[in-house]
Amino acid sequence: MNDYVILVGLGEVGINIFREFFIVENDVELTAIDNSYNRVNEVNDYVKSKNPQSVDLCVYGDPLDHNVLINVGLKRCNKLILALDQDADNLAVAQTVKRLMENLSEDEKKHNLEIISIVWNNENKDLFSLLDVQKTLGVSDNILNIVNQISRPSFPINILDIEGTDNRIFTIKISSESKSIGKKVLEIRIPFKIIYLGIIDSFGNCELLNSDTVLNDGDLLIFSTSKRHQNLLNRYF
């Protein structure tokens, strides 16, 4: 079953998170909520410009309203991303969601809900943990890294188009369930051309690949291949 993500807020950070999710085109189902009618229309128009067949992915409403949260599918949501422009607003939504979930029966809770919030002031992180926010991400974090942490870890993310070709540069995070863990890169048999560019380990160390490089949990692999192969890559990593 695909993950269902609700994004709250289409402001400075939220809009970029939304666009990266949309560009990645993974198996994540995404709905965004914002209380600005203009922002909602703008993003829905952007989606339609890229895919005329798409339904509206953004909903106008107050994320503090229980009915709005229920109507966008909170009961079946896997991940709730709070990306409003102030910590106080994100905390208020987290508190609202906590109370709402506490009042739902076990039968009504379709999935375990993970709440993820952008934090503008690191001193507020403890407040978020008190409201069952499982993960906090700094506003200065790279948007691609945020999306990579939220979406399925083994799904490749396109970070750069190579002009004049159909090749792209991708990153893919090696998850704990990956079949490639413990293998040398050259032992992974891939039936199409791929050029390995580097690897960033779980400690943030960046290095070039060689014949003895072994993949470990949390490694971020950087490589180039044709965009035609993007949806095949997670079969091998």
Biotite code that builds the C-alpha atoms (Angstrom):
import biotite.structure as struc

atoms = struc.array([
    struc.Atom([0.000, 0.000, 0.000], chain_id="A", res_id=1, res_name="MET", atom_name="CA", element="C"),
    struc.Atom([1.311, 3.445, -0.913], chain_id="A", res_id=2, res_name="ASN", atom_name="CA", element="C"),
    struc.Atom([2.144, 5.996, 1.749], chain_id="A", res_id=3, res_name="ASP", atom_name="CA", element="C"),
    struc.Atom([-0.328, 8.823, 2.173], chain_id="A", res_id=4, res_name="TYR", atom_name="CA", element="C"),
    struc.Atom([1.253, 12.148, 3.140], chain_id="A", res_id=5, res_name="VAL", atom_name="CA", element="C"),
    struc.Atom([-0.570, 15.292, 4.232], chain_id="A", res_id=6, res_name="ILE", atom_name="CA", element="C"),
    struc.Atom([1.453, 18.495, 3.969], chain_id="A", res_id=7, res_name="LEU", atom_name="CA", element="C"),
    struc.Atom([0.260, 21.412, 6.101], chain_id="A", res_id=8, res_name="VAL", atom_name="CA", element="C"),
    struc.Atom([1.363, 24.781, 4.767], chain_id="A", res_id=9, res_name="GLY", atom_name="CA", element="C"),
    struc.Atom([2.367, 26.049, 1.334], chain_id="A", res_id=10, res_name="LEU", atom_name="CA", element="C"),
    struc.Atom([4.544, 28.902, 2.503], chain_id="A", res_id=11, res_name="GLY", atom_name="CA", element="C"),
    struc.Atom([8.254, 29.468, 2.064], chain_id="A", res_id=12, res_name="GLU", atom_name="CA", element="C"),
    struc.Atom([9.298, 25.901, 2.904], chain_id="A", res_id=13, res_name="VAL", atom_name="CA", element="C"),
    struc.Atom([6.071, 24.005, 2.284], chain_id="A", res_id=14, res_name="GLY", atom_name="CA", element="C"),
    struc.Atom([5.816, 24.981, -1.373], chain_id="A", res_id=15, res_name="ILE", atom_name="CA", element="C"),
    struc.Atom([9.309, 23.646, -2.056], chain_id="A", res_id=16, res_name="ASN", atom_name="CA", element="C"),
    struc.Atom([8.584, 20.384, -0.253], chain_id="A", res_id=17, res_name="ILE", atom_name="CA", element="C"),
    struc.Atom([5.409, 19.990, -2.303], chain_id="A", res_id=18, res_name="PHE", atom_name="CA", element="C"),
    struc.Atom([7.188, 20.629, -5.601], chain_id="A", res_id=19, res_name="ARG", atom_name="CA", element="C"),
    struc.Atom([9.973, 18.167, -4.824], chain_id="A", res_id=20, res_name="GLU", atom_name="CA", element="C"),
    struc.Atom([7.441, 15.465, -3.949], chain_id="A", res_id=21, res_name="PHE", atom_name="CA", element="C"),
    struc.Atom([5.602, 16.209, -7.173], chain_id="A", res_id=22, res_name="PHE", atom_name="CA", element="C"),
    struc.Atom([8.778, 16.170, -9.287], chain_id="A", res_id=23, res_name="ILE", atom_name="CA", element="C"),
    struc.Atom([10.016, 12.900, -7.787], chain_id="A", res_id=24, res_name="VAL", atom_name="CA", element="C"),
    struc.Atom([6.795, 11.194, -8.948], chain_id="A", res_id=25, res_name="GLU", atom_name="CA", element="C"),
    struc.Atom([7.154, 8.335, -6.479], chain_id="A", res_id=26, res_name="ASN", atom_name="CA", element="C"),
    struc.Atom([4.453, 6.119, -5.035], chain_id="A", res_id=27, res_name="ASP", atom_name="CA", element="C"),
    struc.Atom([3.552, 8.616, -2.319], chain_id="A", res_id=28, res_name="VAL", atom_name="CA", element="C"),
    struc.Atom([0.011, 10.007, -2.397], chain_id="A", res_id=29, res_name="GLU", atom_name="CA", element="C"),
    struc.Atom([0.142, 13.661, -1.390], chain_id="A", res_id=30, res_name="LEU", atom_name="CA", element="C"),
    struc.Atom([-2.418, 16.230, -0.287], chain_id="A", res_id=31, res_name="THR", atom_name="CA", element="C"),
    struc.Atom([-1.588, 19.750, 0.902], chain_id="A", res_id=32, res_name="ALA", atom_name="CA", element="C"),
    struc.Atom([-3.651, 22.083, 3.102], chain_id="A", res_id=33, res_name="ILE", atom_name="CA", element="C"),
    struc.Atom([-3.280, 25.852, 3.233], chain_id="A", res_id=34, res_name="ASP", atom_name="CA", element="C"),
    struc.Atom([-5.468, 28.694, 4.474], chain_id="A", res_id=35, res_name="ASN", atom_name="CA", element="C"),
    struc.Atom([-4.513, 30.949, 1.566], chain_id="A", res_id=36, res_name="SER", atom_name="CA", element="C"),
    struc.Atom([-6.939, 30.618, -1.323], chain_id="A", res_id=37, res_name="TYR", atom_name="CA", element="C"),
    struc.Atom([-4.419, 32.191, -3.705], chain_id="A", res_id=38, res_name="ASN", atom_name="CA", element="C"),
    struc.Atom([-1.604, 29.800, -2.747], chain_id="A", res_id=39, res_name="ARG", atom_name="CA", element="C"),
    struc.Atom([-3.860, 26.770, -3.123], chain_id="A", res_id=40, res_name="VAL", atom_name="CA", element="C"),
    struc.Atom([-4.982, 27.888, -6.581], chain_id="A", res_id=41, res_name="ASN", atom_name="CA", element="C"),
    struc.Atom([-1.432, 28.711, -7.621], chain_id="A", res_id=42, res_name="GLU", atom_name="CA", element="C"),
    struc.Atom([-0.105, 25.271, -6.697], chain_id="A", res_id=43, res_name="VAL", atom_name="CA", element="C"),
    struc.Atom([-3.073, 23.436, -8.225], chain_id="A", res_id=44, res_name="ASN", atom_name="CA", element="C"),
    struc.Atom([-2.498, 25.402, -11.434], chain_id="A", res_id=45, res_name="ASP", atom_name="CA", element="C"),
    struc.Atom([1.176, 24.381, -11.316], chain_id="A", res_id=46, res_name="TYR", atom_name="CA", element="C"),
    struc.Atom([0.181, 20.718, -10.979], chain_id="A", res_id=47, res_name="VAL", atom_name="CA", element="C"),
    struc.Atom([-2.273, 20.983, -13.887], chain_id="A", res_id=48, res_name="LYS", atom_name="CA", element="C"),
    struc.Atom([0.403, 22.642, -16.049], chain_id="A", res_id=49, res_name="SER", atom_name="CA", element="C"),
    struc.Atom([2.610, 19.585, -15.548], chain_id="A", res_id=50, res_name="LYS", atom_name="CA", element="C"),
    struc.Atom([-0.160, 17.002, -15.686], chain_id="A", res_id=51, res_name="ASN", atom_name="CA", element="C"),
    struc.Atom([-3.490, 18.190, -17.142], chain_id="A", res_id=52, res_name="PRO", atom_name="CA", element="C"),
    struc.Atom([-5.158, 14.947, -16.009], chain_id="A", res_id=53, res_name="GLN", atom_name="CA", element="C"),
    struc.Atom([-4.282, 15.449, -12.341], chain_id="A", res_id=54, res_name="SER", atom_name="CA", element="C"),
    struc.Atom([-6.900, 16.128, -9.711], chain_id="A", res_id=55, res_name="VAL", atom_name="CA", element="C"),
    struc.Atom([-6.377, 19.064, -7.347], chain_id="A", res_id=56, res_name="ASP", atom_name="CA", element="C"),
    struc.Atom([-3.739, 18.068, -4.796], chain_id="A", res_id=57, res_name="LEU", atom_name="CA", element="C"),
    struc.Atom([-4.120, 21.159, -2.601], chain_id="A", res_id=58, res_name="CYS", atom_name="CA", element="C"),
    struc.Atom([-7.094, 21.944, -0.395], chain_id="A", res_id=59, res_name="VAL", atom_name="CA", element="C"),
    struc.Atom([-8.145, 25.321, 0.965], chain_id="A", res_id=60, res_name="TYR", atom_name="CA", element="C"),
    struc.Atom([-8.895, 25.159, 4.669], chain_id="A", res_id=61, res_name="GLY", atom_name="CA", element="C"),
    struc.Atom([-7.858, 25.777, 8.251], chain_id="A", res_id=62, res_name="ASP", atom_name="CA", element="C"),
    struc.Atom([-5.562, 22.961, 9.478], chain_id="A", res_id=63, res_name="PRO", atom_name="CA", element="C"),
    struc.Atom([-6.810, 23.628, 13.023], chain_id="A", res_id=64, res_name="LEU", atom_name="CA", element="C"),
    struc.Atom([-10.314, 22.596, 11.965], chain_id="A", res_id=65, res_name="ASP", atom_name="CA", element="C"),
    struc.Atom([-11.045, 18.960, 12.834], chain_id="A", res_id=66, res_name="HIS", atom_name="CA", element="C"),
    struc.Atom([-13.425, 18.611, 9.887], chain_id="A", res_id=67, res_name="ASN", atom_name="CA", element="C"),
    struc.Atom([-10.785, 19.811, 7.429], chain_id="A", res_id=68, res_name="VAL", atom_name="CA", element="C"),
    struc.Atom([-8.277, 17.274, 8.763], chain_id="A", res_id=69, res_name="LEU", atom_name="CA", element="C"),
    struc.Atom([-10.792, 14.437, 8.639], chain_id="A", res_id=70, res_name="ILE", atom_name="CA", element="C"),
    struc.Atom([-11.975, 15.384, 5.147], chain_id="A", res_id=71, res_name="ASN", atom_name="CA", element="C"),
    struc.Atom([-8.455, 15.293, 3.702], chain_id="A", res_id=72, res_name="VAL", atom_name="CA", element="C"),
    struc.Atom([-7.985, 11.788, 5.087], chain_id="A", res_id=73, res_name="GLY", atom_name="CA", element="C"),
    struc.Atom([-6.162, 12.092, 8.407], chain_id="A", res_id=74, res_name="LEU", atom_name="CA", element="C"),
    struc.Atom([-7.508, 8.694, 9.476], chain_id="A", res_id=75, res_name="LYS", atom_name="CA", element="C"),
    struc.Atom([-5.574, 6.941, 6.705], chain_id="A", res_id=76, res_name="ARG", atom_name="CA", element="C"),
    struc.Atom([-2.539, 9.230, 6.733], chain_id="A", res_id=77, res_name="CYS", atom_name="CA", element="C"),
    struc.Atom([0.920, 7.686, 7.286], chain_id="A", res_id=78, res_name="ASN", atom_name="CA", element="C"),
    struc.Atom([2.884, 10.904, 7.550], chain_id="A", res_id=79, res_name="LYS", atom_name="CA", element="C"),
    struc.Atom([1.809, 14.423, 8.455], chain_id="A", res_id=80, res_name="LEU", atom_name="CA", element="C"),
    struc.Atom([4.296, 17.162, 7.544], chain_id="A", res_id=81, res_name="ILE", atom_name="CA", element="C"),
    struc.Atom([3.936, 20.486, 9.344], chain_id="A", res_id=82, res_name="LEU", atom_name="CA", element="C"),
    struc.Atom([5.515, 23.232, 7.252], chain_id="A", res_id=83, res_name="ALA", atom_name="CA", element="C"),
    struc.Atom([3.824, 26.421, 8.368], chain_id="A", res_id=84, res_name="LEU", atom_name="CA", element="C"),
    struc.Atom([5.951, 29.554, 8.585], chain_id="A", res_id=85, res_name="ASP", atom_name="CA", element="C"),
    struc.Atom([6.063, 29.797, 12.389], chain_id="A", res_id=86, res_name="GLN", atom_name="CA", element="C"),
    struc.Atom([6.805, 27.254, 15.113], chain_id="A", res_id=87, res_name="ASP", atom_name="CA", element="C"),
    struc.Atom([3.769, 28.410, 17.090], chain_id="A", res_id=88, res_name="ALA", atom_name="CA", element="C"),
    struc.Atom([1.471, 27.524, 14.183], chain_id="A", res_id=89, res_name="ASP", atom_name="CA", element="C"),
    struc.Atom([3.064, 24.116, 13.660], chain_id="A", res_id=90, res_name="ASN", atom_name="CA", element="C"),
    struc.Atom([2.787, 23.407, 17.394], chain_id="A", res_id=91, res_name="LEU", atom_name="CA", element="C"),
    struc.Atom([-0.886, 24.382, 17.340], chain_id="A", res_id=92, res_name="ALA", atom_name="CA", element="C"),
    struc.Atom([-1.607, 21.964, 14.496], chain_id="A", res_id=93, res_name="VAL", atom_name="CA", element="C"),
    struc.Atom([0.379, 19.207, 16.235], chain_id="A", res_id=94, res_name="ALA", atom_name="CA", element="C"),
    struc.Atom([-1.698, 19.725, 19.379], chain_id="A", res_id=95, res_name="GLN", atom_name="CA", element="C"),
    struc.Atom([-4.931, 19.680, 17.362], chain_id="A", res_id=96, res_name="THR", atom_name="CA", element="C"),
    struc.Atom([-3.946, 16.453, 15.616], chain_id="A", res_id=97, res_name="VAL", atom_name="CA", element="C"),
    struc.Atom([-2.918, 14.827, 18.901], chain_id="A", res_id=98, res_name="LYS", atom_name="CA", element="C"),
    struc.Atom([-6.313, 15.567, 20.456], chain_id="A", res_id=99, res_name="ARG", atom_name="CA", element="C"),
    struc.Atom([-8.145, 14.420, 17.355], chain_id="A", res_id=100, res_name="LEU", atom_name="CA", element="C"),
    struc.Atom([-6.238, 11.127, 17.174], chain_id="A", res_id=101, res_name="MET", atom_name="CA", element="C"),
    struc.Atom([-6.846, 10.479, 20.876], chain_id="A", res_id=102, res_name="GLU", atom_name="CA", element="C"),
    struc.Atom([-10.589, 10.704, 20.246], chain_id="A", res_id=103, res_name="ASN", atom_name="CA", element="C"),
    struc.Atom([-10.563, 8.223, 17.369], chain_id="A", res_id=104, res_name="LEU", atom_name="CA", element="C"),
    struc.Atom([-11.352, 4.578, 17.983], chain_id="A", res_id=105, res_name="SER", atom_name="CA", element="C"),
    struc.Atom([-8.752, 1.959, 17.122], chain_id="A", res_id=106, res_name="GLU", atom_name="CA", element="C"),
    struc.Atom([-10.881, 0.894, 14.150], chain_id="A", res_id=107, res_name="ASP", atom_name="CA", element="C"),
    struc.Atom([-10.862, 4.449, 12.807], chain_id="A", res_id=108, res_name="GLU", atom_name="CA", element="C"),
    struc.Atom([-7.071, 4.669, 12.877], chain_id="A", res_id=109, res_name="LYS", atom_name="CA", element="C"),
    struc.Atom([-6.097, 3.035, 9.607], chain_id="A", res_id=110, res_name="LYS", atom_name="CA", element="C"),
    struc.Atom([-2.338, 3.542, 10.051], chain_id="A", res_id=111, res_name="HIS", atom_name="CA", element="C"),
    struc.Atom([0.218, 4.575, 12.598], chain_id="A", res_id=112, res_name="ASN", atom_name="CA", element="C"),
    struc.Atom([0.641, 8.296, 12.057], chain_id="A", res_id=113, res_name="LEU", atom_name="CA", element="C"),
    struc.Atom([4.123, 9.812, 11.988], chain_id="A", res_id=114, res_name="GLU", atom_name="CA", element="C"),
    struc.Atom([4.193, 13.570, 12.536], chain_id="A", res_id=115, res_name="ILE", atom_name="CA", element="C"),
    struc.Atom([7.125, 15.469, 11.047], chain_id="A", res_id=116, res_name="ILE", atom_name="CA", element="C"),
    struc.Atom([7.614, 19.184, 11.542], chain_id="A", res_id=117, res_name="SER", atom_name="CA", element="C"),
    struc.Atom([9.823, 21.925, 10.215], chain_id="A", res_id=118, res_name="ILE", atom_name="CA", element="C"),
    struc.Atom([11.336, 23.776, 13.182], chain_id="A", res_id=119, res_name="VAL", atom_name="CA", element="C"),
    struc.Atom([12.346, 27.394, 12.732], chain_id="A", res_id=120, res_name="TRP", atom_name="CA", element="C"),
    struc.Atom([13.993, 27.762, 16.139], chain_id="A", res_id=121, res_name="ASN", atom_name="CA", element="C"),
    struc.Atom([15.969, 24.780, 17.433], chain_id="A", res_id=122, res_name="ASN", atom_name="CA", element="C"),
    struc.Atom([15.199, 25.791, 21.007], chain_id="A", res_id=123, res_name="GLU", atom_name="CA", element="C"),
    struc.Atom([11.599, 24.709, 20.384], chain_id="A", res_id=124, res_name="ASN", atom_name="CA", element="C"),
    struc.Atom([12.396, 21.088, 19.498], chain_id="A", res_id=125, res_name="LYS", atom_name="CA", element="C"),
    struc.Atom([11.541, 19.820, 22.988], chain_id="A", res_id=126, res_name="ASP", atom_name="CA", element="C"),
    struc.Atom([8.084, 21.380, 22.715], chain_id="A", res_id=127, res_name="LEU", atom_name="CA", element="C"),
    struc.Atom([7.412, 19.402, 19.551], chain_id="A", res_id=128, res_name="PHE", atom_name="CA", element="C"),
    struc.Atom([8.425, 16.114, 21.176], chain_id="A", res_id=129, res_name="SER", atom_name="CA", element="C"),
    struc.Atom([5.891, 16.739, 23.960], chain_id="A", res_id=130, res_name="LEU", atom_name="CA", element="C"),
    struc.Atom([3.160, 16.772, 21.302], chain_id="A", res_id=131, res_name="LEU", atom_name="CA", element="C"),
    struc.Atom([4.159, 13.409, 19.784], chain_id="A", res_id=132, res_name="ASP", atom_name="CA", element="C"),
    struc.Atom([6.047, 14.938, 16.855], chain_id="A", res_id=133, res_name="VAL", atom_name="CA", element="C"),
    struc.Atom([8.395, 12.073, 16.007], chain_id="A", res_id=134, res_name="GLN", atom_name="CA", element="C"),
    struc.Atom([10.766, 13.946, 13.714], chain_id="A", res_id=135, res_name="LYS", atom_name="CA", element="C"),
    struc.Atom([11.851, 17.566, 13.463], chain_id="A", res_id=136, res_name="THR", atom_name="CA", element="C"),
    struc.Atom([13.765, 19.032, 10.542], chain_id="A", res_id=137, res_name="LEU", atom_name="CA", element="C"),
    struc.Atom([15.610, 22.324, 10.516], chain_id="A", res_id=138, res_name="GLY", atom_name="CA", element="C"),
    struc.Atom([14.412, 25.022, 8.174], chain_id="A", res_id=139, res_name="VAL", atom_name="CA", element="C"),
    struc.Atom([17.950, 25.248, 6.787], chain_id="A", res_id=140, res_name="SER", atom_name="CA", element="C"),
    struc.Atom([17.979, 21.579, 5.757], chain_id="A", res_id=141, res_name="ASP", atom_name="CA", element="C"),
    struc.Atom([18.234, 20.917, 2.048], chain_id="A", res_id=142, res_name="ASN", atom_name="CA", element="C"),
    struc.Atom([14.733, 20.360, 0.648], chain_id="A", res_id=143, res_name="ILE", atom_name="CA", element="C"),
    struc.Atom([15.869, 17.246, -1.221], chain_id="A", res_id=144, res_name="LEU", atom_name="CA", element="C"),
    struc.Atom([17.163, 15.793, 2.032], chain_id="A", res_id=145, res_name="ASN", atom_name="CA", element="C"),
    struc.Atom([13.844, 16.541, 3.706], chain_id="A", res_id=146, res_name="ILE", atom_name="CA", element="C"),
    struc.Atom([11.914, 14.780, 0.950], chain_id="A", res_id=147, res_name="VAL", atom_name="CA", element="C"),
    struc.Atom([14.374, 11.888, 0.973], chain_id="A", res_id=148, res_name="ASN", atom_name="CA", element="C"),
    struc.Atom([13.836, 11.381, 4.710], chain_id="A", res_id=149, res_name="GLN", atom_name="CA", element="C"),
    struc.Atom([10.073, 11.558, 4.410], chain_id="A", res_id=150, res_name="ILE", atom_name="CA", element="C"),
    struc.Atom([9.563, 9.484, 1.280], chain_id="A", res_id=151, res_name="SER", atom_name="CA", element="C"),
    struc.Atom([10.584, 5.886, 0.854], chain_id="A", res_id=152, res_name="ARG", atom_name="CA", element="C"),
    struc.Atom([14.304, 5.747, 1.573], chain_id="A", res_id=153, res_name="PRO", atom_name="CA", element="C"),
    struc.Atom([15.144, 3.462, -1.349], chain_id="A", res_id=154, res_name="SER", atom_name="CA", element="C"),
    struc.Atom([13.470, 5.644, -3.963], chain_id="A", res_id=155, res_name="PHE", atom_name="CA", element="C"),
    struc.Atom([15.868, 7.514, -6.292], chain_id="A", res_id=156, res_name="PRO", atom_name="CA", element="C"),
    struc.Atom([15.722, 11.309, -6.331], chain_id="A", res_id=157, res_name="ILE", atom_name="CA", element="C"),
    struc.Atom([16.616, 13.242, -9.475], chain_id="A", res_id=158, res_name="ASN", atom_name="CA", element="C"),
    struc.Atom([18.907, 16.096, -8.412], chain_id="A", res_id=159, res_name="ILE", atom_name="CA", element="C"),
    struc.Atom([20.244, 17.309, -11.772], chain_id="A", res_id=160, res_name="LEU", atom_name="CA", element="C"),
    struc.Atom([19.406, 17.063, -15.478], chain_id="A", res_id=161, res_name="ASP", atom_name="CA", element="C"),
    struc.Atom([22.400, 16.678, -17.793], chain_id="A", res_id=162, res_name="ILE", atom_name="CA", element="C"),
    struc.Atom([21.848, 19.118, -20.630], chain_id="A", res_id=163, res_name="GLU", atom_name="CA", element="C"),
    struc.Atom([21.650, 17.677, -24.130], chain_id="A", res_id=164, res_name="GLY", atom_name="CA", element="C"),
    struc.Atom([21.047, 14.090, -22.978], chain_id="A", res_id=165, res_name="THR", atom_name="CA", element="C"),
    struc.Atom([18.328, 12.074, -21.310], chain_id="A", res_id=166, res_name="ASP", atom_name="CA", element="C"),
    struc.Atom([20.713, 11.299, -18.444], chain_id="A", res_id=167, res_name="ASN", atom_name="CA", element="C"),
    struc.Atom([20.107, 12.521, -14.921], chain_id="A", res_id=168, res_name="ARG", atom_name="CA", element="C"),
    struc.Atom([22.101, 12.559, -11.708], chain_id="A", res_id=169, res_name="ILE", atom_name="CA", element="C"),
    struc.Atom([20.303, 10.702, -8.944], chain_id="A", res_id=170, res_name="PHE", atom_name="CA", element="C"),
    struc.Atom([20.749, 10.011, -5.268], chain_id="A", res_id=171, res_name="THR", atom_name="CA", element="C"),
    struc.Atom([19.368, 6.967, -3.528], chain_id="A", res_id=172, res_name="ILE", atom_name="CA", element="C"),
    struc.Atom([19.510, 6.282, 0.193], chain_id="A", res_id=173, res_name="LYS", atom_name="CA", element="C"),
    struc.Atom([20.344, 2.729, 1.211], chain_id="A", res_id=174, res_name="ILE", atom_name="CA", element="C"),
    struc.Atom([17.721, 1.607, 3.725], chain_id="A", res_id=175, res_name="SER", atom_name="CA", element="C"),
    struc.Atom([18.072, -1.070, 6.384], chain_id="A", res_id=176, res_name="SER", atom_name="CA", element="C"),
    struc.Atom([15.891, -3.384, 4.240], chain_id="A", res_id=177, res_name="GLU", atom_name="CA", element="C"),
    struc.Atom([17.984, -2.923, 1.091], chain_id="A", res_id=178, res_name="SER", atom_name="CA", element="C"),
    struc.Atom([19.179, -6.075, -0.643], chain_id="A", res_id=179, res_name="LYS", atom_name="CA", element="C"),
    struc.Atom([22.435, -4.280, -1.496], chain_id="A", res_id=180, res_name="SER", atom_name="CA", element="C"),
    struc.Atom([23.658, -3.854, 2.101], chain_id="A", res_id=181, res_name="ILE", atom_name="CA", element="C"),
    struc.Atom([27.017, -5.539, 2.626], chain_id="A", res_id=182, res_name="GLY", atom_name="CA", element="C"),
    struc.Atom([27.707, -5.826, -1.086], chain_id="A", res_id=183, res_name="LYS", atom_name="CA", element="C"),
    struc.Atom([30.465, -4.159, -3.023], chain_id="A", res_id=184, res_name="LYS", atom_name="CA", element="C"),
    struc.Atom([29.076, -1.716, -5.562], chain_id="A", res_id=185, res_name="VAL", atom_name="CA", element="C"),
    struc.Atom([30.587, -3.645, -8.468], chain_id="A", res_id=186, res_name="LEU", atom_name="CA", element="C"),
    struc.Atom([28.856, -6.827, -7.262], chain_id="A", res_id=187, res_name="GLU", atom_name="CA", element="C"),
    struc.Atom([25.437, -5.299, -7.918], chain_id="A", res_id=188, res_name="ILE", atom_name="CA", element="C"),
    struc.Atom([24.444, -6.488, -11.374], chain_id="A", res_id=189, res_name="ARG", atom_name="CA", element="C"),
    struc.Atom([22.437, -3.809, -13.164], chain_id="A", res_id=190, res_name="ILE", atom_name="CA", element="C"),
    struc.Atom([21.395, -4.505, -16.790], chain_id="A", res_id=191, res_name="PRO", atom_name="CA", element="C"),
    struc.Atom([21.768, -0.909, -17.966], chain_id="A", res_id=192, res_name="PHE", atom_name="CA", element="C"),
    struc.Atom([24.511, 1.690, -17.920], chain_id="A", res_id=193, res_name="LYS", atom_name="CA", element="C"),
    struc.Atom([25.089, 3.516, -14.661], chain_id="A", res_id=194, res_name="ILE", atom_name="CA", element="C"),
    struc.Atom([27.992, 5.782, -13.707], chain_id="A", res_id=195, res_name="ILE", atom_name="CA", element="C"),
    struc.Atom([28.798, 5.959, -10.003], chain_id="A", res_id=196, res_name="TYR", atom_name="CA", element="C"),
    struc.Atom([29.910, 9.417, -8.896], chain_id="A", res_id=197, res_name="LEU", atom_name="CA", element="C"),
    struc.Atom([30.302, 9.170, -5.146], chain_id="A", res_id=198, res_name="GLY", atom_name="CA", element="C"),
    struc.Atom([28.860, 8.146, -1.822], chain_id="A", res_id=199, res_name="ILE", atom_name="CA", element="C"),
    struc.Atom([27.988, 9.948, 1.413], chain_id="A", res_id=200, res_name="ILE", atom_name="CA", element="C"),
    struc.Atom([27.990, 7.666, 4.433], chain_id="A", res_id=201, res_name="ASP", atom_name="CA", element="C"),
    struc.Atom([25.649, 7.928, 7.416], chain_id="A", res_id=202, res_name="SER", atom_name="CA", element="C"),
    struc.Atom([28.206, 10.125, 9.213], chain_id="A", res_id=203, res_name="PHE", atom_name="CA", element="C"),
    struc.Atom([28.250, 12.682, 6.382], chain_id="A", res_id=204, res_name="GLY", atom_name="CA", element="C"),
    struc.Atom([31.618, 11.657, 4.938], chain_id="A", res_id=205, res_name="ASN", atom_name="CA", element="C"),
    struc.Atom([31.793, 12.014, 1.151], chain_id="A", res_id=206, res_name="CYS", atom_name="CA", element="C"),
    struc.Atom([34.118, 9.882, -0.959], chain_id="A", res_id=207, res_name="GLU", atom_name="CA", element="C"),
    struc.Atom([34.608, 8.521, -4.443], chain_id="A", res_id=208, res_name="LEU", atom_name="CA", element="C"),
    struc.Atom([33.636, 4.943, -5.177], chain_id="A", res_id=209, res_name="LEU", atom_name="CA", element="C"),
    struc.Atom([36.151, 2.224, -5.912], chain_id="A", res_id=210, res_name="ASN", atom_name="CA", element="C"),
    struc.Atom([36.009, -1.520, -6.503], chain_id="A", res_id=211, res_name="SER", atom_name="CA", element="C"),
    struc.Atom([36.140, -2.215, -2.760], chain_id="A", res_id=212, res_name="ASP", atom_name="CA", element="C"),
    struc.Atom([33.372, 0.188, -1.698], chain_id="A", res_id=213, res_name="THR", atom_name="CA", element="C"),
    struc.Atom([30.759, -1.668, 0.369], chain_id="A", res_id=214, res_name="VAL", atom_name="CA", element="C"),
    struc.Atom([27.236, -0.302, 0.819], chain_id="A", res_id=215, res_name="LEU", atom_name="CA", element="C"),
    struc.Atom([25.938, 0.171, 4.355], chain_id="A", res_id=216, res_name="ASN", atom_name="CA", element="C"),
    struc.Atom([22.676, 1.215, 5.960], chain_id="A", res_id=217, res_name="ASP", atom_name="CA", element="C"),
    struc.Atom([22.184, 4.972, 5.604], chain_id="A", res_id=218, res_name="GLY", atom_name="CA", element="C"),
    struc.Atom([24.637, 5.492, 2.744], chain_id="A", res_id=219, res_name="ASP", atom_name="CA", element="C"),
    struc.Atom([23.578, 8.010, 0.103], chain_id="A", res_id=220, res_name="LEU", atom_name="CA", element="C"),
    struc.Atom([24.679, 6.831, -3.326], chain_id="A", res_id=221, res_name="LEU", atom_name="CA", element="C"),
    struc.Atom([25.239, 9.397, -6.104], chain_id="A", res_id=222, res_name="ILE", atom_name="CA", element="C"),
    struc.Atom([25.197, 8.234, -9.719], chain_id="A", res_id=223, res_name="PHE", atom_name="CA", element="C"),
    struc.Atom([24.141, 9.025, -13.273], chain_id="A", res_id=224, res_name="SER", atom_name="CA", element="C"),
    struc.Atom([21.906, 7.048, -15.594], chain_id="A", res_id=225, res_name="THR", atom_name="CA", element="C"),
    struc.Atom([19.092, 7.555, -18.100], chain_id="A", res_id=226, res_name="SER", atom_name="CA", element="C"),
    struc.Atom([15.816, 8.964, -16.792], chain_id="A", res_id=227, res_name="LYS", atom_name="CA", element="C"),
    struc.Atom([14.146, 5.939, -18.431], chain_id="A", res_id=228, res_name="ARG", atom_name="CA", element="C"),
    struc.Atom([15.608, 3.752, -15.699], chain_id="A", res_id=229, res_name="HIS", atom_name="CA", element="C"),
    struc.Atom([14.514, 5.809, -12.686], chain_id="A", res_id=230, res_name="GLN", atom_name="CA", element="C"),
    struc.Atom([11.610, 3.554, -11.759], chain_id="A", res_id=231, res_name="ASN", atom_name="CA", element="C"),
    struc.Atom([13.794, 0.438, -12.016], chain_id="A", res_id=232, res_name="LEU", atom_name="CA", element="C"),
    struc.Atom([16.592, 1.531, -9.702], chain_id="A", res_id=233, res_name="LEU", atom_name="CA", element="C"),
    struc.Atom([14.993, 0.530, -6.404], chain_id="A", res_id=234, res_name="ASN", atom_name="CA", element="C"),
    struc.Atom([14.953, -3.086, -7.615], chain_id="A", res_id=235, res_name="ARG", atom_name="CA", element="C"),
    struc.Atom([18.724, -3.159, -7.230], chain_id="A", res_id=236, res_name="TYR", atom_name="CA", element="C"),
    struc.Atom([19.296, -0.894, -4.219], chain_id="A", res_id=237, res_name="PHE", atom_name="CA", element="C"),
])
